[in-house]
Amino acid sequence: MNYLQKAFKVISSIARMENGEGTVQAVSEETGFPMSTTHRILNELIECNVLVKQEDVKRYRLCLAVIPLVQEILKKTHVDSLRTIMTELRDTTNETVFLSELTHEGIASVLTVESKRVFSFRAHPGVYLPVHCTAAGLSIAAFNDFGLVAKLVARAMWQSDPYAGHCSSENLQKRLETIREEGYAFCDNEYEPGLQALAVPVFNEDKEVKASITAIAPGARFSNNPTRVRIVEALKKSANAIKKLI
């Protein structure tokens, strides 16, 4: 991991902490970096006006100077439009839905809209998902080079993901072929017990797949075929709308 990756991981860990602030020890534990490395990166980010330090409590938080940058990012990435589409999808399906993106690290969930149901699953943004045993990952993998897919599977295993290790990668190519034919991926209690997921690929203007949309639900809510068809149709409609924004 190079310096920029470490710095970004430090920034991300602080942004996700309660109240958006944390101590050196808390950031060190969250990132897995040694205290000395964490302290050095935190201080260098202060010099760059990315973080500020509250001296009285020895806590670090994001600097207000990053707000204009964040606003520009939000405008350029159409976050408001994406959230509107995902919220409409949530209301149509009545399930938690999320948008995932293919990165060199793997499949990352980037935008989540949670179900209003009493019993539902949460999908945390920023989490990396194994490519071979999640609907979000499989729906992207099916439309990408298998060499890349194999590398991402190996990466998940190397990182000792406690859930990924329970998923079989046997017959993966055959499964991806089926997903290409059907146009969607379905996972039933594979990645996390008690969870079902349906996902469809999001094609960009170059007909490449670098993202997917997923609906998740507890129990056997998607086992009923008419329900599955209805959810997939809603996912595909949203994917087509998002296609124009990415």
SENUNU-924035 format. One record per residue: x, y, z of N, C-alpha, C, O in turn. Coordinates in steps of 0.05 Angstrom, whole numbers, padded with zeros to 5 digits, always signed. Atoms other than C-alpha are relative to their C-alpha. Layout:
BEGIN
XYZXYZXYZXYZ
...
//
This chain:
BEGIN
+00017-00024+00000+00000+00000+00000+00018+00025+00000+00034+00028+00018
-00017-00024+00002+00031+00066-00022-00011+00022+00019-00032+00020+00032
+00007-00022-00019+00028+00132+00017-00028+00012-00006-00043+00016+00013
+00026-00012+00007-00032+00160-00021-00023-00018+00009-00043-00008+00019
+00020+00019-00009-00072+00097-00006-00004+00002+00030-00026+00001+00040
+00002-00002-00029-00055+00102+00067-00013+00026+00009-00030+00026+00027
+00012-00026-00007-00073+00176+00070-00030+00000-00005-00045+00010+00012
+00029+00001+00006-00140+00163+00037-00014-00017+00020-00037-00011+00028
+00013+00018-00020-00154+00106+00085-00003+00014+00027-00024+00011+00040
+00002-00016-00025-00140+00153+00144-00023+00019-00002-00039+00022+00017
+00022-00019+00004-00187+00206+00116-00027-00014+00001-00045-00004+00014
+00025+00015+00001-00241+00154+00103-00008-00010+00028-00031-00009+00035
+00006+00010-00027-00235+00125+00173-00011+00022+00018-00030+00018+00034
+00009-00023-00016-00244+00194+00205-00029+00008-00008-00046+00014+00008
+00026-00008+00011-00303+00211+00160-00022-00019+00010-00045-00010+00014
+00020+00019-00008-00339+00147+00182-00004-00002+00030-00023-00015+00039
+00002+00002-00029-00327+00155+00256-00023+00017+00011-00033+00035-00001
+00021-00015-00013-00380+00179+00304+00008+00029+00004+00029+00035+00014
-00005-00029-00001-00385+00255+00301+00022+00009-00019+00030+00032-00019
-00020-00008+00020-00333+00253+00245+00026+00008+00012+00040+00025+00000
-00025-00007-00013-00274+00256+00292+00011-00024+00015-00004-00042+00023
-00012+00023-00014-00224+00209+00325+00028+00007+00009+00041+00025+00000
-00027-00003-00010-00160+00203+00364+00020-00016-00017+00012-00031-00034
-00021+00015+00014-00094+00176+00338-00004-00030+00004-00002-00046-00015
+00004+00028-00006-00108+00110+00373-00023-00012-00015-00022-00034-00026
+00024+00009+00013-00178+00104+00344+00005-00004-00030-00003-00024-00042
-00006+00001+00029-00153+00118+00273+00019-00023-00005+00017-00037-00025
-00019+00022+00002-00095+00069+00283-00014-00027+00000-00008-00044-00016
+00014+00025-00002-00142+00014+00304-00018-00005-00024-00021-00027-00033
+00019+00003+00022-00191+00028+00248+00015-00007-00026+00005-00023-00042
-00015+00004+00025-00137+00029+00193+00019-00024+00001+00026-00035-00019
-00020+00021-00003-00090-00023+00222+00028+00010-00003+00047-00006-00004
-00027-00011+00003-00031+00024+00214+00012+00004+00028-00002+00008+00048
-00013-00006-00026+00021+00032+00270-00006+00028+00009-00012+00046-00007
+00006-00026-00011+00010+00090+00317+00018+00022-00012+00009+00044-00018
-00019-00019+00011+00073+00125+00291-00007+00009-00028-00006+00032-00035
+00008-00006+00028+00051+00120+00218-00025+00016+00000-00028+00036-00015
+00025-00015-00001-00019+00143+00235+00004+00029+00009-00008+00047-00003
-00005-00027-00011+00006+00203+00275+00013+00017-00022+00006+00041-00025
-00014-00015+00021+00052+00224+00218-00019+00008-00022-00019+00031-00031
+00018-00006+00022-00002+00219+00165-00021+00021+00009-00027+00040-00006
+00019-00019-00010-00052+00257+00209+00011+00028+00000-00002+00047-00008
-00013-00026-00001-00003+00314+00219+00005+00012-00027+00003+00036-00032
-00005-00010+00028+00014+00318+00145-00026+00008-00013-00027+00027-00029
+00027-00008+00011-00061+00321+00128-00009+00026+00012-00023+00041-00001
+00005-00027-00012-00066+00380+00176+00014+00021-00016+00002+00042-00021
-00015-00019+00016-00012+00415+00137-00012+00005-00027-00009+00027-00039
+00013-00002+00027-00052+00403+00073-00028+00012+00003-00043+00014-00017
+00027-00011-00005-00115+00434+00105-00022-00020-00006-00045-00013-00013
+00020+00021+00003-00151+00367+00099-00013-00006+00028-00037-00011+00030
+00009+00006-00027-00156+00356+00175+00007+00023+00018+00024+00040+00012
-00007-00018-00021-00156+00399+00237+00001-00016+00026-00012-00037+00029
-00002+00014-00026-00137+00379+00308-00012+00017+00022-00006+00041+00025
+00011-00013-00023-00177+00396+00369+00018-00005+00023+00018-00027+00035
-00021+00004-00019-00121+00406+00418-00010-00008+00028+00003-00023+00042
+00010+00006-00027-00164+00403+00481-00007-00029+00004-00005-00039+00027
+00008+00029-00003-00188+00332+00467+00017-00018-00017+00012-00043-00018
-00019+00016+00016-00132+00309+00421-00015-00017-00022-00008-00040-00026
+00015+00014+00021-00181+00291+00365+00003+00014-00026+00008+00038-00028
-00003-00010+00028-00177+00300+00290-00026-00002-00014-00042-00021-00010
+00024+00000+00017-00233+00318+00243+00006+00013-00027+00026+00026-00030
-00004-00012+00027-00242+00340+00171-00002+00030+00003-00017+00041+00018
-00001-00029+00000-00226+00413+00158-00023+00011-00017-00030-00001-00037
+00022-00013+00016-00282+00459+00134+00010+00008-00027-00007+00013-00045
-00011-00008+00026-00235+00478+00077-00006-00020-00022-00004-00014-00046
+00005+00021+00021-00253+00412+00042-00029+00003-00011-00035-00010-00031
+00028-00001+00008-00327+00432+00036-00003+00009-00029-00018-00004-00044
+00002-00007+00028-00319+00469-00031+00008-00022-00019-00005-00026-00040
-00009+00023+00017-00282+00409-00059-00022-00021+00000-00028-00032-00022
+00022+00020-00001-00337+00362-00035-00024+00009-00016-00036-00008-00030
+00023-00010+00016-00390+00406-00066+00005-00003-00030-00013-00010-00045
-00007+00004+00028-00354+00404-00133-00002-00029-00008-00012-00036-00029
+00002+00029+00005-00348+00328-00128-00029-00008-00003-00036-00024-00021
+00028+00007+00000-00422+00322-00113-00013+00008-00026-00029-00006-00038
+00012-00010+00025-00440+00364-00174+00010-00017-00024-00006-00024-00041
-00012+00014+00023-00392+00328-00221-00009-00030-00001-00010-00041-00023
+00007+00028+00000-00414+00258-00199-00030-00005+00001-00039-00027+00004
+00029+00003+00001-00489+00272-00201-00012-00015+00024-00031-00030+00021
+00009+00015-00024-00499+00246-00130-00029+00005+00006-00044-00014+00012
+00029-00006-00006-00566+00282-00121-00018-00015-00019-00038-00026-00011
+00016+00014+00019-00593+00252-00185+00001-00030+00005-00020-00044+00003
-00003+00029-00006-00566+00183-00168-00017-00007+00025-00031-00028+00025
+00016+00005-00024-00598+00187-00099-00030+00000-00005-00045-00016+00006
+00029-00002+00007-00665+00207-00129-00009-00026-00014-00030-00037-00007
+00007+00025+00014-00664+00146-00175+00000-00023+00019-00018-00040+00018
-00002+00022-00019-00643+00100-00119-00023+00001+00020-00033-00020+00029
+00022-00003-00018-00697+00128-00073-00026-00010-00013-00043-00023+00000
+00023+00009+00015-00750+00116-00126+00000-00030-00002-00021-00043+00000
-00003+00029+00002-00724+00045-00134-00007-00012+00027-00022-00032+00028
+00007+00010-00027-00728+00034-00058-00030+00000+00004-00042-00019+00015
+00029-00003-00004-00800+00059-00058-00016-00020-00018-00037-00030-00010
+00013+00020+00018-00818+00013-00117+00003-00028+00011-00016-00044+00010
-00005+00028-00009-00786-00050-00088-00007-00004+00030-00012-00026+00038
+00004+00001-00029-00797-00033-00014+00022-00016+00013+00018-00028+00034
-00024+00014-00012-00727-00062-00001+00024+00019+00000+00024+00040-00013
-00025-00015+00000-00658-00035+00015+00014-00004-00027+00016-00027-00036
-00014+00002+00026-00621-00019-00050+00026+00015+00002+00029+00034+00017
-00026-00015+00000-00550+00002-00064+00014-00002-00027+00010-00021-00042
-00016-00002+00025-00504+00022-00121+00028-00008+00007+00040+00001+00027
-00028+00009-00004-00436-00012-00126+00017+00007-00024+00006+00010-00047
-00018-00008+00021-00375+00006-00167+00024-00018+00000+00034-00026+00021
-00024+00016+00003-00317-00035-00194+00025+00019+00003+00027+00039-00011
-00025-00014-00004-00249-00009-00168+00022-00020-00002+00018-00044-00003
-00023+00019+00001-00179-00038-00170+00002-00016+00026+00016-00036+00026
+00000+00015-00025-00191-00060-00098-00022-00021+00000-00019-00041+00015
+00022+00019+00000-00255-00097-00114-00026+00015-00006-00027+00036-00018
+00027-00011+00004-00330-00083-00114-00007+00016+00025-00009+00005+00047
+00006-00017-00023-00347-00024-00069-00028+00011-00001-00037+00020-00022
+00026-00012-00002-00416-00004-00046+00003+00030+00004+00018+00039+00022
-00005-00029+00000-00421+00071-00058-00024+00017+00008-00021+00040+00018
+00024-00016-00007-00493+00094-00047-00022-00019+00008-00030-00037-00007
+00021+00018-00011-00547+00061-00004-00024+00016+00007-00023+00038+00018
+00025-00011-00010-00620+00077+00007-00014-00023+00014-00021-00044+00002
+00010+00022-00016-00649+00035+00063-00030-00003-00001-00045+00017-00005
+00028+00006+00000-00717+00002+00064-00014+00012+00025-00002+00016+00045
+00015-00010-00022-00772+00030+00108-00013-00023+00016-00026-00018+00036
+00012+00023-00014-00793-00040+00129+00013-00003+00028+00035+00006+00032
-00010+00005-00027-00785-00060+00202+00022-00020-00001+00043-00017+00012
-00020+00021+00003-00746-00122+00182+00014+00003-00027+00002-00004-00048
-00015-00004+00025-00693-00106+00131+00030-00001+00006+00038+00001+00030
-00029+00000-00004-00618-00109+00120+00011+00028-00006+00000+00043-00022
-00014-00025+00005-00570-00050+00121+00023-00006-00018+00035-00027-00017
-00023+00003+00017-00517-00040+00068+00018+00025+00004+00010+00047-00004
-00017-00023-00006-00460+00004+00091+00016+00010-00024+00030-00006-00037
-00016-00010+00022-00429+00050+00038+00030-00002+00006+00038+00001+00030
-00029+00001-00004-00354+00043+00028+00010-00028+00006+00034-00032+00008
-00008+00028-00006-00354-00032+00042+00007-00014-00026-00006-00012-00046
-00008+00016+00023-00317-00078-00006-00013-00028+00001-00013-00041+00022
+00014+00025+00001-00356-00140-00028+00014-00020-00017+00024-00013-00039
-00013+00020+00016-00328-00206-00053-00013-00003-00027-00038-00003-00029
+00011+00000+00027-00337-00211-00128-00014-00026-00006-00032-00026-00023
+00010+00026+00009-00353-00285-00130-00024-00011+00016-00035-00031+00009
+00022+00010-00016-00408-00292-00077-00019+00021+00009-00033+00018+00029
+00020-00021-00005-00448-00228-00077-00013+00007-00026+00000+00007-00047
+00014-00007+00025-00501-00209-00127+00012+00025-00013+00015+00027-00037
-00012-00025+00010-00469-00140-00133+00025-00006-00015+00030+00006-00037
-00025+00007+00013-00402-00170-00151-00004-00017-00024+00009-00013-00045
+00004+00019+00023-00427-00226-00196-00012+00014-00024-00004+00008-00047
+00013-00014+00022-00470-00179-00238+00020+00018-00015+00016+00024-00039
-00022-00015+00013-00407-00137-00252+00020-00019-00013+00028-00015-00036
-00020+00019+00009-00360-00196-00260-00008-00014-00026+00008-00019-00043
+00010+00014+00024-00404-00229-00313+00006+00014-00026+00006+00002-00047
-00004-00016+00024-00390-00173-00361+00028+00012-00002+00033+00032-00016
-00028-00009+00000-00315-00164-00348+00018-00024-00006+00010-00047-00004
-00019+00021+00006-00253-00203-00367+00004-00019+00024+00007-00010+00046
-00002+00019-00022-00247-00267-00327+00027+00001+00014+00029-00006+00038
-00027-00003-00013-00173-00254-00314-00002+00021+00023+00010+00016+00044
+00004-00020-00021-00193-00191-00275-00016-00011+00023-00010-00007+00046
+00017+00013-00021-00247-00230-00238+00016-00018+00018+00013-00018+00042
-00016+00019-00016-00198-00284-00217+00019+00015+00019+00023+00006+00041
-00017-00016-00018-00151-00230-00189-00015+00011+00024-00005+00011+00046
+00016-00011-00021-00207-00200-00149-00009-00021+00020-00010-00016+00044
+00007+00023-00018-00228-00268-00121+00024-00006+00018+00022-00010+00042
-00024+00006-00015-00156-00281-00101+00006+00022+00021+00015+00016+00043
-00004-00023-00019-00152-00212-00068-00018-00003+00024-00009+00001+00047
+00019+00003-00022-00214-00226-00026+00010-00022+00019+00008-00020+00043
-00010+00022-00016-00184-00292-00003+00025+00008+00015+00029+00001+00039
-00025-00009-00012-00116-00260+00011-00005+00019+00023+00009+00019+00043
+00007-00018-00021-00150-00207+00053-00014-00013+00023-00022-00001+00043
+00012+00016-00021-00180-00263+00094-00028+00010+00008-00035+00012+00031
+00027-00008-00005-00251-00238+00087-00015-00024+00013-00016-00045+00001
+00012+00023-00014-00288-00282+00138-00024-00012-00014-00030-00036-00010
+00023+00010+00015-00349-00288+00093+00009-00012-00027-00002-00033-00035
-00009+00009+00027-00313-00296+00026+00011-00028+00001+00008-00043-00018
-00012+00026-00002-00277-00357+00051-00021-00023+00000-00014-00046-00007
+00021+00020+00000-00344-00394+00058-00012-00004-00028-00027-00022-00032
+00012+00001+00027-00362-00381-00015+00018-00016-00019+00042-00013-00020
-00015+00016+00019-00342-00430-00068+00004+00016-00026-00014+00029-00036
-00005-00013+00026-00309-00404-00132+00000-00021-00022+00007-00015-00045
+00002+00021+00020-00319-00471-00167-00022+00006-00020-00043+00018-00012
+00020-00004+00021-00357-00468-00233-00008+00030-00002-00030+00036-00011
+00007-00028+00001-00353-00392-00229-00004+00010-00028-00023+00025-00034
+00003-00009+00028-00344-00383-00304-00028-00008-00011-00040+00007-00025
+00026+00010+00009-00407-00425-00317-00022+00018+00013-00042+00024-00001
+00020-00016-00013-00446-00384-00266-00001+00028-00013-00023+00039-00017
-00001-00026+00013-00423-00319-00298-00013+00000-00028-00026+00019-00036
+00013+00003+00026-00446-00344-00366-00030+00000+00003-00044+00013-00013
+00029+00000-00005-00515-00357-00337-00010+00028+00006-00032+00036-00003
+00007-00028-00007-00517-00287-00308-00001+00017-00025-00019+00034-00028
+00000-00015+00025-00499-00258-00376-00025-00006-00016-00037+00012-00028
+00023+00008+00015-00556-00297-00408-00026+00011+00013-00044+00020-00002
+00024-00008-00014-00608-00279-00355-00001+00030+00006-00023+00041+00009
-00001-00028-00005-00585-00208-00344-00001+00009+00029-00004+00033+00034
+00000-00008-00028-00584-00210-00269+00013-00022+00017+00016-00045+00007
-00013+00019-00019-00550-00244-00209-00018-00003+00024-00030+00016+00034
+00016+00006-00024-00585-00278-00151+00017-00015+00020+00029-00036+00013
-00014+00014-00021-00552-00298-00085-00019-00006+00023-00034+00012+00032
+00018+00009-00021-00588-00337-00032+00017-00011+00024+00026-00034+00023
-00015+00008-00024-00553-00340+00036+00029-00008-00005+00040-00025+00009
-00027+00008+00007-00485-00344+00004+00021+00016+00015+00040+00005+00027
-00020-00018-00013-00447-00284+00031-00006+00003+00030+00012+00003+00046
+00008-00004-00028-00486-00272+00095-00025-00016+00005-00044-00013-00010
+00024+00016-00006-00535-00321+00127-00025+00017+00003-00025+00038+00016
+00025-00014-00003-00607-00301+00122-00005+00023-00020-00025+00037-00017
+00003-00023+00019-00597-00252+00064-00002-00010-00028+00013-00027-00037
+00002+00005+00029-00621-00256-00007+00005+00027-00015-00001+00048-00005
-00007-00024+00015-00598-00208-00061-00005-00004-00030+00001-00025-00040
+00003+00000+00029-00616-00191-00133+00015+00024-00010+00014+00046+00002
-00016-00023+00011-00570-00147-00176+00000-00001-00030-00001-00023-00042
-00002-00002+00029-00566-00123-00247+00024+00018-00007+00031+00035+00009
-00022-00017+00008-00507-00092-00285-00009+00027-00009-00032+00030-00018
+00006-00026+00011-00504-00019-00302+00020+00005-00022+00044+00007-00018
-00017-00005+00023-00477-00008-00372+00005+00030-00004-00014+00046+00000
-00005-00028+00006-00443+00058-00388-00004+00005-00030-00012-00013-00045
+00005-00007+00028-00446+00094-00455+00018-00016-00019+00011-00019-00043
-00018+00016+00017-00388+00051-00481-00007-00030+00002+00008-00047-00007
+00010+00027-00004-00428-00012-00463+00019-00017+00017+00021-00041+00014
-00017+00014-00020-00379-00029-00407-00015-00001+00026-00032+00016+00032
+00013+00003-00026-00401-00053-00339+00020+00005+00022+00039-00011+00027
-00018-00007-00022-00366-00018-00281-00016+00004+00026-00005+00012+00046
+00017-00004-00024-00425-00015-00233-00024-00019-00001-00029-00032-00021
+00024+00016-00001-00487-00052-00210-00019+00011+00021-00011+00027+00038
+00020-00008-00020-00551-00041-00171-00011-00025+00013-00017-00045-00001
+00008+00023-00015-00572-00089-00117-00024+00006+00018-00026+00027+00030
+00021-00001-00020-00635-00102-00076+00005-00023+00019+00010-00045+00010
-00005+00021-00020-00627-00141-00011-00024-00002+00018-00038+00017+00024
+00023+00005-00018-00678-00173+00035+00006-00024+00018+00022-00042+00010
-00004+00023-00018-00680-00221+00094-00018-00023-00007-00038-00020-00021
+00017+00023+00004-00707-00291+00093-00002-00010-00028+00018-00010-00043
+00004+00011+00027-00737-00319+00030-00018+00019-00017-00034+00010-00033
+00017-00020+00012-00769-00255+00005+00001+00000-00030-00018+00006-00044
-00004+00001+00029-00740-00263-00065-00003-00027-00012+00001-00031-00036
+00002+00028+00011-00753-00338-00072-00024-00003-00018-00023-00020-00036
+00024+00001+00017-00821-00326-00103+00007+00011-00028+00016+00034-00030
-00008-00008+00027-00811-00323-00179-00013+00026-00009+00001+00043-00020
+00013-00025+00008-00863-00268-00193+00013+00024+00014+00016+00046+00002
-00013-00022-00015-00831-00225-00139+00028+00006-00011+00036+00029-00015
-00027-00004+00011-00762-00237-00167-00001+00014-00027+00015+00032-00032
+00003-00013+00026-00785-00217-00237-00006+00029+00003+00005+00046-00011
+00007-00027-00005-00816-00154-00210+00023+00017+00010+00027+00040+00001
-00023-00014-00011-00754-00134-00171+00021+00005-00022+00032+00026-00025
-00020-00002+00021-00708-00148-00230-00008+00021-00021+00009+00037-00030
+00010-00020+00019-00751-00106-00277+00004+00028+00011+00012+00046-00004
-00004-00026-00012-00748-00048-00228+00030+00007+00001+00037+00030-00004
-00029-00004+00000-00672-00056-00221+00010+00008-00028+00026+00027-00030
-00009-00005+00027-00662-00056-00296-00009+00028-00009+00005+00042-00023
+00010-00027+00007-00705+00007-00304+00017+00021+00012+00024+00041+00000
-00017-00019-00014-00663+00043-00253+00028+00000-00011+00041+00021-00014
-00027+00003+00012-00598+00017-00284+00001+00016-00026+00021+00028-00032
+00001-00015+00025-00619+00047-00350+00000+00030+00004+00012+00045-00012
+00000-00028-00006-00632+00114-00318+00027+00009+00010+00037+00031+00003
-00027-00007-00010-00565+00113-00282+00021+00000-00022+00041+00015-00021
-00018+00002+00023-00530+00095-00347+00007+00027-00012+00029+00031-00021
-00004-00027+00012-00538+00167-00370+00016+00018+00018+00024+00040+00010
-00014-00017-00019-00503+00193-00308+00029-00008+00006+00044+00007+00018
-00027+00009-00007-00439+00152-00305+00017-00002-00025+00040-00010-00023
//
